[in-house]
Amino acid sequence: MPHPESWITLYRKELEKYNRVLHLTSSSASIDRLIEESLYIKDLIPQGAVVLDVGSGGGFPMVPVAAERPDIKVYLVERSSRKAAFLNHVKYLLGLENVEVINADYRHLNPGEKVKVITSRAVGNHEEIIRTLSGFLEDDGFFLIYGDLRREIPPEWEVEVLEFPTAKISRVYRAGESPRRD
């Protein structure tokens, strides 16, 4: 795996190169800020966890996290075949052996294993994501979704909003269970 500065430099170059054609980030987004905000969740994911990232697009937040956390297994789910091809390109360029890209709509997933964490950034209806994907979580699993979801979650779920310098991230878990921090 490349040295941390190396993966950031390589990833940034690929995002800049392909963004105009593939619309991987909004035109006003700072790539460095997106990388920084992605790494906010790095320590919220338990050791050795399996993570499902939906609507991966340009790879935020899980490409930076996977680069820093080789102990976790990451499934990047992206419905656009062109963006999925970009994610596979980045996976091989950065040597991310802990990443698998799935070219599918999250509403049609049928993964063979349960996951500890489901992540999402900038994907539409959060309540739909939670309802659709909750069956894929381990019993003590949880969602990490960028934004403040206190008003958007189903009643059988609870939310803890974590505030960082440039982002709010909601940890969403089943009512009555607090996610373990292994």
C-alpha positions, 0 to 999 in steps of 0.5 A, spaced: 500 500 500 502 506 498 505 511 503 499 515 506 501 522 502 502 518 496 495 515 496 492 522 497 496 525 491 494 519 487 487 519 489 486 527 488 489 526 481 485 521 479 479 525 481 481 531 478 482 527 471 475 524 471 471 529 475 469 533 469 467 527 465 464 522 470 461 528 475 464 524 481 463 530 486 460 537 485 463 542 481 464 546 488 466 541 492 474 541 495 477 534 494 481 535 500 475 537 504 472 531 502 478 527 503 478 530 510 471 529 512 471 522 509 477 520 515 472 523 520 469 516 521 475 512 520 476 511 528 468 510 528 468 503 525 470 497 529 476 493 528 476 488 522 469 490 520 465 489 514 462 495 511 457 497 505 458 504 502 452 505 498 452 511 492 459 511 493 460 515 487 467 518 487 469 513 493 467 518 499 467 516 504 470 509 504 476 509 499 480 514 504 478 510 510 479 503 506 486 506 504 487 508 512 484 501 515 487 495 511 483 491 517 476 492 514 473 489 508 469 495 504 464 494 499 463 500 495 456 500 491 455 504 485 449 504 480 453 508 475 457 503 471 462 509 469 463 511 476 463 503 478 469 503 473 472 509 476 472 506 483 475 499 480 480 503 477 482 507 483 482 500 487 487 497 483 491 504 483 491 505 490 492 497 491 486 497 496 485 489 497 480 490 502 475 493 497 470 490 492 466 494 487 459 492 486 455 495 480 448 495 482 443 499 485 442 499 493 435 497 492 437 491 489 442 488 493 443 481 495 449 480 499 451 474 502 454 476 508 451 481 514 455 487 515 457 491 521 457 498 518 453 501 512 455 508 510 452 513 505 454 520 503 450 525 499 445 519 497 437 521 497 432 518 501 435 517 508 429 513 511 429 509 505 436 507 505 435 505 513 429 501 511 431 498 505 438 496 508 437 494 515 436 487 514 444 487 512 446 489 518 449 485 524 445 485 530 449 490 533 451 494 526 449 501 525 449 506 519 454 512 519 450 517 514 453 524 513 448 529 515 444 531 521 438 525 521 434 527 527 428 528 523 429 523 518 429 516 521 424 511 522 421 510 529 424 504 531 431 507 530 435 512 534 440 517 532 447 520 535 449 526 531 457 527 531 459 534 530 466 535 527 469 541 524 466 541 517 461 536 518 455 532 522 455 525 521 449 521 524 450 514 527 444 510 526 442 504 530 436 500 532 432 503 538 435 500 545 441 498 542 448 503 543 453 501 538 459 498 541 466 501 539 470 495 539 
